[in-house]
Amino acid sequence: MQFAAAQHRLFTGMRLHIGRSDIAHQVAWVPWINSLTLPAPACHQGWSGLGAGGEITPT
């Protein structure tokens, strides 16, 4: 639950980068566990991970 809350604080009102890409994606919130949500690219661009390892970053 703390991880999802931290992700909301980081990504709400922001865009996101995947890896080292220069492209700034709009953020969508996708279902995770226990009705919690995590950020993901709104365009459904594929990527791997939950974001905990820096796979996505807010911008």
C-alpha positions as CSV (number, residue, x, y, z in Angstrom):
1,M,0.0,0.0,0.0
2,Q,2.9,2.4,0.8
3,F,4.4,1.8,-2.6
4,A,1.2,2.6,-4.5
5,A,0.7,5.8,-2.4
6,A,4.3,6.9,-3.1
7,Q,3.7,6.3,-6.8
8,H,0.6,8.5,-6.7
9,R,2.6,11.3,-5.0
10,L,5.3,11.1,-7.7
11,F,3.2,10.8,-10.8
12,T,-0.1,12.7,-10.2
13,G,-0.2,15.7,-12.5
14,M,3.0,14.6,-14.2
15,R,4.1,12.8,-17.4
16,L,6.4,9.8,-17.4
17,H,9.6,8.6,-19.1
18,I,10.2,4.9,-19.8
19,G,13.9,4.0,-19.2
20,R,16.2,6.5,-20.9
21,S,13.7,7.5,-23.6
22,D,13.2,11.2,-24.2
23,I,9.5,10.7,-24.9
24,A,7.2,12.0,-22.2
25,H,4.0,9.8,-22.0
26,Q,0.7,10.8,-20.4
27,V,0.1,8.8,-17.2
28,A,-2.8,6.3,-16.8
29,W,-3.6,4.5,-13.6
30,V,-3.8,0.8,-14.0
31,P,-5.2,-1.8,-11.5
32,W,-2.6,-3.5,-9.3
33,I,-3.7,-5.4,-6.1
34,N,-6.4,-4.8,-3.5
35,S,-8.0,-2.0,-5.7
36,L,-4.7,-0.1,-5.7
37,T,-3.4,1.5,-8.9
38,L,0.0,2.2,-10.4
39,P,1.1,4.6,-13.1
40,A,1.6,3.4,-16.6
41,P,1.9,5.0,-20.1
42,A,-1.6,6.0,-21.2
43,C,-0.7,5.0,-24.8
44,H,-0.1,1.4,-23.6
45,Q,3.6,1.5,-24.6
46,G,5.1,-1.8,-23.4
47,W,7.6,-1.9,-20.6
48,S,8.7,-4.3,-17.9
49,G,8.4,-3.9,-14.1
50,L,6.4,-2.0,-11.5
51,G,8.5,1.2,-11.5
52,A,10.2,0.3,-8.3
53,G,13.6,-0.1,-10.1
54,G,13.4,3.2,-11.9
55,E,11.9,1.7,-15.1
56,I,9.6,4.7,-15.3
57,T,10.3,8.2,-14.0
58,P,8.0,11.3,-13.5
59,T,8.7,14.4,-15.6
